[in-house]
């Protein structure tokens, strides 16, 4: 069965995010004075085959720990969908 895994990666909360600070400064300069914080991250979509949803989630988490995420500096969330399911917002 074909699955799509979405991995949302962000810097750990206790680490400085210079990109986020730059975006926040830009937003404030554009008049968005109420912005209090911005954290910049990335999102990956991985399409792969697995027997079922449980195996798909296990394989996606293994991909994260072996390559996609640096656990020292990053936190992440994962979502797995069967082919044809709508992507989460």
C-alpha positions as CSV (number, residue, x, y, z in Angstrom):
1,X,0.0,0.0,0.0
2,X,1.2,3.5,-0.7
3,X,1.5,6.1,2.1
4,X,2.5,9.8,2.3
5,X,4.2,10.9,5.5
6,X,4.4,14.5,6.5
7,X,7.2,15.5,8.8
8,X,7.1,19.0,10.4
9,X,10.5,20.0,11.8
10,X,11.4,23.0,14.0
11,X,14.3,24.1,16.1
12,X,14.0,23.1,19.7
13,X,12.3,25.8,21.8
14,X,15.4,26.4,24.0
15,X,17.6,27.3,20.9
16,X,17.9,30.7,19.3
17,X,16.1,30.9,15.9
18,X,17.9,33.7,14.0
19,X,15.7,33.2,10.9
20,X,12.6,33.5,13.0
21,X,13.9,36.7,14.6
22,X,14.6,38.1,11.2
23,X,11.1,37.3,10.0
24,X,9.6,38.8,13.2
25,X,11.6,42.0,12.6
26,X,10.3,42.2,9.0
27,X,6.7,41.7,10.1
28,X,7.0,44.4,12.7
29,X,8.5,46.8,10.1
30,X,5.5,46.1,7.9
31,X,3.2,47.2,10.7
32,X,2.3,43.9,12.3
33,X,3.2,45.2,15.8
34,X,1.3,42.5,17.7
35,X,3.6,39.7,16.5
36,X,5.4,38.3,19.6
37,X,7.5,35.5,18.3
38,X,8.2,33.6,15.0
39,X,9.8,30.2,14.7
40,X,10.9,29.0,11.3
41,X,10.8,25.3,10.4
42,X,10.5,23.0,7.5
43,X,8.0,20.4,6.3
44,X,8.9,17.3,4.3
45,X,6.5,15.0,2.4
46,X,7.7,11.4,1.9
47,X,5.8,9.0,-0.3
48,X,6.6,5.3,0.3
49,X,5.2,1.8,0.5
50,X,4.2,-0.1,3.7
51,X,1.8,-3.0,4.6
52,X,-0.4,-0.9,6.8
53,X,-0.7,2.4,8.7
54,X,1.2,1.0,11.8
55,X,4.2,-0.1,9.7
56,X,4.1,3.2,7.8
57,X,4.3,5.2,11.0
58,X,7.1,3.1,12.3
59,X,9.1,3.4,9.0
60,X,8.5,7.2,8.9
61,X,9.8,7.6,12.5
62,X,12.8,5.5,11.6
63,X,13.5,7.8,8.6
64,X,13.3,10.7,11.0
65,X,15.7,9.3,13.6
66,X,18.2,8.0,11.0
67,X,18.3,11.0,8.6
68,X,15.6,13.6,8.5
69,X,15.8,15.1,12.0
70,X,18.7,16.2,14.1
71,X,17.5,15.3,17.6
72,X,20.1,17.5,19.3
73,X,18.7,20.7,17.7
74,X,15.2,19.8,16.3
75,X,11.8,18.6,17.4
76,X,9.3,17.1,15.0
77,X,5.8,15.9,14.4
78,X,4.6,13.2,12.0
79,X,1.4,12.4,10.1
80,X,0.9,9.4,7.9
81,X,-1.9,9.1,5.3
82,X,-2.9,6.4,3.0
83,X,-2.8,7.3,-0.7
84,X,-5.7,9.4,-1.7
85,X,-6.5,10.8,1.8
86,X,-6.5,14.6,2.0
87,X,-3.4,16.2,3.5
88,X,-3.9,17.9,7.0
89,X,-4.0,21.7,7.2
